């Protein structure tokens, strides 16, 4: 396992931005494993196999593999033997545990590079500040980041249309198969502005990135997490025909049940 990143030739001076770019790529890969690719990840973590680790790679992909054979390894290693705990725990708890260890590993890799490239105090502070602006993998996987935001902002009425007759997805302002809502009616502008702020601070349950003004999003009707359409392979046209959307993670849980 080469771990990707800055390995190879003798170290050359790097910036905190370079290391953060590596961190963000590995983080995106780990989030895919624990959200959109969770069914595949679960299957690969066979308890009958040897000690396995979950690796996030700089190119935003992931892999489950044996630990590096080099001693000491070129990079800090992820938690060993995550597959052994898979069948002894509730799946949600197991994924949360893997998420915590993944966060710890990402930080150790980032600050390994920081030490290797001799970052000074200000450079280390800048690196941590960039990392700290992103929600942790644990927060994305468990929905903690979204819950914390809801406690700070007025609760939107996204579910008000779930009872009674449901308007078409074209006309429903808060439809799960439409772009994030924008204020449309003057007398309701104040309320809808609050909703807009709530949505703009929402995080994609797959990649963990914030809402983009012109991006298509869809919300899961079971866990209430929001996703970029591109992350879950749902287009606006396809969303028109979905009565109840279930994200990959919820679909996987229902299938196992």
Helices and strands as residue ranges (DSSP letters): H 16-34, H 38-44, E 53-56, E 62-65, G 82-88, H 91-116, H 121-132, H 137-142, H 144-152, G 160-162, G 186-188, H 189-200, E 217-219, E 226-228, H 236-239, H 248-256
